[in-house]
Structure formats: structure tokens, C-alpha cells
Amino acid sequence: MTTGSTSTTDDSLTGQLSYLLTLSRPRFWLYLAGPVLVGVAYAASSVGDLFAPAAIALFGYFLVPANVFLYGVNDVYDRDIDAANPKKDEKEARYRGQRVVPIAVAGCALLALALVPLVSTAAWPWIAVFLVLGTAYSAPPIRFKTTPLFDSVSNGLYIAPGAAAYAAVAGSQPPLLAIFGGWLWAMGMHTFSAIPDIEPDRETGIRTTATVLGERRTYAYCGACWLASALAFAALDVRLGALMLIYPALVAAIVTSSVAVDRAYWWFPAINTVVGALLTLGGLWRLI
């Protein structure tokens, strides 16, 4: 029995929570929570800053509730599209109209607003960026995900947690080069993740950056985004740039090998975790 079918036949509280957990994509949790750790590590001026209430609150929110919000909105408005997507039966949860989902999405959005009194005003715009882009990406009338290029650019929302954490701890905005480099990385990561969906999206008439470019040119697009990201980070610190070169190198390796993108796609949560950990350790090194 698949995850999707299990989640739709169990109406108990435990079953609903299990479904929401699957919907939140646990293997991708650190895509939102990880940037918080990076932001705090580079904003902290003392060890005590690492455990500031604002830092803890932001990490807790972006670890689970933010993922329920983001993927819940996505699944509600992608219900028809996902009917042809095999990932929903194999590794994710299929939304079939469960009432718990919009309720959970609304609750998690309100929980984000509850963070406002806990963080400095410098962090407020980034919380807003996350909520606005997280909604507009999937929900009509904007629905960025069906507009080529805008679907990619709007995924800069994944750096919003890190920028919010930096601003909350430092009381000022993160360096523009870090924002630019992180935004480009998120654009490349989003578009790469859309490659396995090219055929299902085309079958349902959805236009994305990946469906317009096709697989080979999408690889080139992702490589260009990631190379530009590495250059932006290198302008801050050459060591950061060198670390981020792993992404264009991976694209080149995938293109020149026989590895299927559907398989390579599932490597990236682990790869991103390792890179994020190294970035965080680099920030912590300053405090030692």
C-alpha cells in the first residue's frame, strides 16, 4: 500500500498527523531549516547568540511547520497535475481533498506571524518574503510555478529563512552578495528538481522553465545558475566559492555519465546537508 493511499484511508488523529508528516517532505526539511543554521552561524558574535530565543524559534518553525505550509499549498493547487505524477505514490503523499490540509496550512501561516514579536524588525521582511512567495508560487492567480523563469526566480524563497535568521541575530541585513549567491543557488536547485517532472508536466499541459528548455538545456541553465552562485560567494570569501563549485561540477558529472536524473535527484538532500554543514562550520569557526 502506498503512502498516498494509506494517508487517505486513515481519518484518525494519528493517521492525519502521519499524512501531514509525509506531505511535509521530511527528506527536504533542511532545505528550509538548514539556511537558518547557516544564517545564525554567520550572524553570531558570541556562542550565546547561537542559542538566542529568536534563533531557536526560527529553526523550529522552518524545520516542520514551514514545510507543511509550503508543500500543503503546493499539493492543494496541484491536485489535478499530481494525478499523473508517480512520485506521489512512491515517495510523497497524494492530496485527495483531505480537510486537514488547508486547516494545517492556515495554522502554519498564522504560526509564522507569531514569530514577528520574537525577532528584530530586520527579520520581518524575510518572513513576509517566505509567506508571499510560498503562496504565490502555487496558488492562483499568480501561480509562479506555471510561468517559465518566474517559477525558478520565485524559489529564492528558500533563502528567506537564512536571511531572517541572520537579521534576527545580527540586527542587520545579510551581505547582498550572500543573498544574491543564495538566490541563484535556489534557482538552480529548483529547476534541477523539475527535470524528473518534465514529462508528467507536459502531459498535463504545465509550462515550466524545465518543460520549455527540455532536459539538456535545463542542465545548462542549472549549471549557469550554480556557477554564478559560486562566483558571488567567492567574492565574499574564496573558500565559500570553492565549496559551491560542487554544484556545477555535479551537473557536469550527471550529464556526462549514464546516471538517470530521477536517481540523481534523490542524492541532493544528502549533498545539500553536507554542503550546509560545511558552510555552518565555517561560520562557527569564527567564534572559536
C-alpha positions as CSV (number, residue, x, y, z in Angstrom):
1,M,0.0,0.0,0.0
2,T,1.4,3.4,-0.9
3,T,1.9,6.4,1.3
4,G,-0.7,8.3,-0.6
5,S,-3.4,5.6,-0.2
6,T,-2.6,5.0,3.4
7,S,-3.0,8.7,4.2
8,T,-6.4,8.8,2.7
9,T,-8.0,5.9,4.4
10,D,-7.0,6.7,8.0
11,D,-9.1,9.5,9.4
12,S,-7.7,9.1,13.0
13,L,-5.6,11.9,14.5
14,T,-2.6,9.7,14.2
15,G,-3.4,9.0,10.6
16,Q,-3.8,12.7,9.8
17,L,-0.6,13.6,11.6
18,S,1.2,10.9,9.7
19,Y,-0.2,12.2,6.4
20,L,0.9,15.7,7.2
21,L,4.3,14.5,8.1
22,T,4.7,12.8,4.8
23,L,3.2,15.8,3.0
24,S,5.9,18.0,4.5
25,R,8.6,16.0,2.7
26,P,10.9,15.2,5.7
27,R,13.9,14.5,3.5
28,F,13.7,18.1,2.4
29,W,13.2,19.7,5.8
30,L,16.7,21.0,5.9
31,Y,16.1,22.9,2.7
32,L,14.3,25.5,4.9
33,A,15.8,24.8,8.3
34,G,19.4,24.4,7.2
35,P,19.7,28.0,6.0
36,V,18.6,29.1,9.4
37,L,21.6,27.4,10.9
38,V,23.9,29.0,8.3
39,G,22.4,32.4,8.9
40,V,22.8,32.2,12.7
41,A,26.4,30.9,12.4
42,Y,27.5,33.9,10.4
43,A,25.5,36.4,12.3
44,A,26.6,35.3,15.8
45,S,29.2,37.4,17.5
46,S,29.4,35.1,20.5
47,V,28.5,31.5,21.4
48,G,25.4,32.8,23.3
49,D,24.0,34.2,20.1
50,L,23.8,30.7,18.7
51,F,21.1,29.9,21.3
52,A,19.2,33.1,21.2
53,P,15.4,32.7,21.5
54,A,14.9,34.1,18.1
55,A,17.3,31.7,16.5
56,I,15.7,28.7,18.2
57,A,12.1,29.9,17.3
58,L,13.1,30.4,13.6
59,F,14.8,27.0,13.4
60,G,11.8,25.2,15.0
61,Y,9.3,26.9,12.6
62,F,11.3,26.3,9.5
63,L,12.0,22.7,10.3
64,V,8.4,21.4,10.2
65,P,5.6,24.0,10.2
66,A,7.0,26.0,7.3
67,N,7.3,22.8,5.2
68,V,3.7,21.8,6.0
69,F,2.7,25.3,4.8
70,L,4.8,25.3,1.7
71,Y,4.1,21.8,0.5
72,G,0.5,21.9,1.7
73,V,-0.3,24.9,-0.6
74,N,1.6,23.2,-3.4
75,D,-0.4,19.9,-3.1
76,V,-3.8,21.6,-2.8
77,Y,-3.4,23.5,-6.0
78,D,-1.5,20.7,-7.8
79,R,-4.2,18.1,-7.1
80,D,-5.1,17.6,-10.8
81,I,-1.5,17.7,-12.0
82,D,-0.2,15.3,-9.4
83,A,-2.7,12.7,-10.6
84,A,-0.2,11.8,-13.3
85,N,2.9,12.1,-11.2
86,P,4.4,8.8,-10.0
87,K,6.4,10.5,-7.2
88,K,3.1,10.9,-5.3
89,D,2.7,7.2,-5.0
90,E,6.3,6.3,-4.4
91,K,8.0,8.9,-2.2
92,E,5.4,11.6,-1.3
93,A,1.7,11.9,-0.3
94,R,-1.1,12.4,-2.7
95,Y,-3.7,15.0,-1.8
96,R,-7.2,13.9,-2.4
97,G,-9.1,16.7,-0.7
98,Q,-8.5,15.9,3.0
99,R,-9.8,18.8,5.0
100,V,-6.9,18.7,7.4
101,V,-4.5,20.1,4.8
102,P,-6.0,23.6,4.3
103,I,-6.5,23.8,8.1
104,A,-2.9,22.9,8.7
105,V,-1.7,25.3,6.0
106,A,-3.6,28.2,7.6
107,G,-2.4,27.3,11.0
108,C,1.2,27.2,9.9
109,A,0.9,30.6,8.2
110,L,-0.5,32.1,11.4
111,L,2.3,30.5,13.3
112,A,4.8,32.4,11.1
113,L,3.1,35.6,12.1
114,A,3.5,34.6,15.7
115,L,7.3,34.8,15.2
116,V,7.1,38.5,14.5
117,P,7.2,39.7,18.2
118,L,10.2,37.3,18.8
119,V,12.6,38.6,16.2
120,S,14.0,42.0,15.3
121,T,12.3,44.2,12.7
122,A,15.2,43.5,10.3
123,A,13.9,39.9,10.0
124,W,10.2,40.8,9.3
125,P,10.6,41.4,5.5
126,W,12.2,37.9,5.1
127,I,9.3,36.2,6.9
128,A,7.0,38.1,4.6
129,V,9.0,37.0,1.5
130,F,8.7,33.4,2.5
131,L,4.9,33.6,3.1
132,V,4.2,35.6,0.0
133,L,6.4,33.7,-2.4
134,G,5.4,30.4,-0.8
135,T,1.8,31.1,-1.5
136,A,2.2,32.8,-4.9
137,Y,4.3,30.0,-6.2
138,S,1.4,27.5,-6.2
139,A,-1.8,29.5,-5.6
140,P,-3.7,31.4,-8.3
141,P,-4.0,34.0,-9.6
142,I,-0.2,34.4,-9.7
143,R,0.9,30.7,-9.6
144,F,4.5,31.3,-10.5
145,K,5.2,27.6,-10.9
146,T,3.3,27.6,-14.3
147,T,5.3,30.6,-15.7
148,P,8.7,29.8,-17.1
149,L,11.6,31.6,-15.5
150,F,9.4,33.1,-12.8
151,D,9.0,29.6,-11.4
152,S,12.7,29.5,-11.0
153,V,13.3,33.0,-9.7
154,S,10.5,32.8,-7.1
155,N,12.3,29.9,-5.5
156,G,14.6,32.3,-3.9
157,L,12.1,31.9,-1.1
158,Y,14.4,29.1,0.2
159,I,17.0,31.6,1.3
160,A,14.4,33.7,3.2
161,P,14.8,31.5,6.4
162,G,18.6,32.0,6.4
163,A,18.3,35.8,5.8
164,A,15.6,36.1,8.5
165,A,17.9,34.2,11.0
166,Y,20.9,36.4,10.1
167,A,18.8,39.5,10.5
168,A,17.2,38.3,13.8
169,V,20.6,37.6,15.4
170,A,22.7,40.4,13.9
171,G,20.0,43.1,13.8
172,S,21.0,44.0,10.3
173,Q,20.6,42.5,6.8
174,P,23.0,39.9,5.4
175,P,25.5,40.9,2.8
176,L,24.0,41.5,-0.6
177,L,26.4,39.0,-2.3
178,A,25.3,36.3,0.1
179,I,21.6,37.0,-0.8
180,F,22.4,37.0,-4.5
181,G,24.5,33.9,-4.3
182,G,22.0,32.0,-2.2
183,W,19.1,33.1,-4.5
184,L,21.0,31.8,-7.6
185,W,21.7,28.5,-5.8
186,A,18.0,28.2,-5.0
187,M,17.0,28.9,-8.6
188,G,19.3,26.2,-9.9
189,M,18.2,23.7,-7.2
190,H,14.5,24.3,-8.0
191,T,14.9,23.9,-11.8
192,F,17.1,20.8,-11.4
193,S,14.4,19.2,-9.2
194,A,11.9,20.0,-12.0
195,I,13.7,17.8,-14.5
196,P,12.1,14.5,-13.4
197,D,8.7,16.2,-13.8
198,I,9.2,17.3,-17.4
199,E,7.1,14.5,-18.9
200,P,4.3,14.5,-16.3
201,D,4.1,18.3,-16.6
202,R,4.0,18.2,-20.3
203,E,1.3,15.6,-20.3
204,T,-0.9,17.8,-18.1
205,G,-0.1,21.0,-20.1
206,I,2.0,22.7,-17.4
207,R,4.7,25.0,-18.7
208,T,7.8,25.4,-16.5
209,T,11.4,26.5,-17.1
210,A,12.3,22.8,-17.4
211,T,9.5,21.9,-19.9
212,V,10.3,24.9,-22.1
213,L,14.1,24.3,-22.1
214,G,14.0,20.5,-22.2
215,E,16.3,18.2,-20.3
216,R,19.7,19.1,-21.9
217,R,19.2,22.8,-21.8
218,T,17.8,22.7,-18.3
219,Y,21.1,21.1,-17.2
220,A,22.9,24.0,-18.8
221,Y,20.6,26.5,-17.1
222,C,21.2,24.9,-13.7
223,G,24.9,24.8,-14.2
224,A,24.9,28.5,-15.1
225,C,22.9,29.4,-12.0
226,W,25.2,27.4,-9.8
227,L,28.4,28.7,-11.4
228,A,27.1,32.3,-10.9
229,S,26.3,31.5,-7.3
230,A,29.8,30.2,-6.7
231,L,31.3,33.3,-8.2
232,A,29.1,35.5,-5.9
233,F,30.1,33.6,-2.8
234,A,33.8,33.7,-3.9
235,A,33.5,37.5,-4.0
236,L,32.7,37.2,-0.3
237,D,35.3,34.5,0.5
238,V,37.1,32.4,-2.0
239,R,36.6,29.3,0.3
240,L,32.9,29.7,0.1
241,G,33.0,30.0,-3.7
242,A,35.2,26.9,-3.9
243,L,32.7,24.9,-1.8
244,M,29.8,26.0,-4.0
245,L,31.6,24.8,-7.2
246,I,30.4,21.3,-6.2
247,Y,27.0,22.0,-7.8
248,P,28.1,22.9,-11.4
249,A,30.6,20.0,-11.1
250,L,27.7,17.6,-10.2
251,V,25.7,18.8,-13.2
252,A,28.6,18.2,-15.5
253,A,29.1,14.7,-13.9
254,I,25.5,13.8,-14.4
255,V,25.3,15.0,-18.0
256,T,28.5,13.1,-19.0
257,S,27.5,9.9,-17.1
258,S,24.8,7.3,-17.5
259,V,23.1,8.2,-14.2
260,A,19.4,8.9,-14.6
261,V,18.2,12.3,-13.3
262,D,15.4,10.6,-11.4
263,R,18.0,8.8,-9.4
264,A,20.5,11.7,-9.1
265,Y,17.6,14.0,-7.9
266,W,17.4,12.0,-4.7
267,W,21.1,12.4,-3.9
268,F,20.7,16.1,-3.4
269,P,19.1,16.2,0.1
270,A,22.2,14.4,1.4
271,I,24.6,16.6,-0.7
272,N,22.9,19.8,0.4
273,T,23.1,18.7,4.0
274,V,26.8,18.1,3.8
275,V,27.4,21.4,2.0
276,G,25.2,23.2,4.5
277,A,27.0,21.6,7.4
278,L,30.4,22.8,6.0
279,L,29.0,26.3,5.5
280,T,27.8,26.3,9.1
281,L,31.1,25.0,10.4
282,G,32.8,27.8,8.5
283,G,30.7,30.4,10.3
284,L,31.2,28.7,13.7
285,W,35.0,28.7,13.2
286,R,35.0,32.5,13.6
287,L,33.7,32.1,17.2
288,I,36.5,29.7,18.3
